[in-house]
């Protein structure tokens, strides 16, 4: 029997397009990555499986989780068909007040490509197929800059809107821009089964369930890095990138 692993890769994607931006990968590269995982015996974990393994402090070998932030229409067009072919599940985090619109919310960075976001009909379609719909606030704000009342509304009301529109409870939350104030995390812990940060690295038993680390696939665009998901040296690479990011941006997420 293979030994269980003390860590698991939770992969983060945003847009699937040809722009080459730091929040995008091409549809062809995404397909190649998923086909590599399937061909090498990897299995995508559901949120329930992720939480159960976290509680045990160990994950089965060659398991991973998939997360997609913002809910772009190009997920529906490009990622969803591939996931169905590979029989992989995922969590898609949506901004409730921007469903069916474009990702040009007030705090959006100027260099991020603008793309349409999935509408509620499309979200219901993927939810019915087993994709979990998670919460990403109402308007994608910088939570750390909000009052406690406004932060609570952004975090909690999003959950209610999703339940009303999808008919399913949103059990996972992703922090916009990776900003995790102590108050915001406490609210997430109270209302969701899991929270996902932008802390770069493998998720481990030491992560709080309200603050799972993830691996942004921007750092895995080169095939040799993506194919090293089961290798010990990838952690050293991610550690180096994490330190470089902290020096550049002055934060860990």
Protein Blocks (a to p, Z undefined) as FASTA:
>chain_A
ZZddfbdcddddfbdcfkopakbccfklmmmmmmmmmmnopacddfklmmmmmmnopace
hiacdddehjiaklmmmmmmmmmmnopacdddddfklgoiackbfklcfklccdddddfk
lmmmmmmnopacddebjnopafklpcfklmmmmmmmmmmmmmmmnopacfbdcdehhiac
fklmmmmmmmpcbdcdfbecdddfklcfklcccddfklmmpmklmmmmmpmklmmmmmmm
mmmmmmmnopaZZ
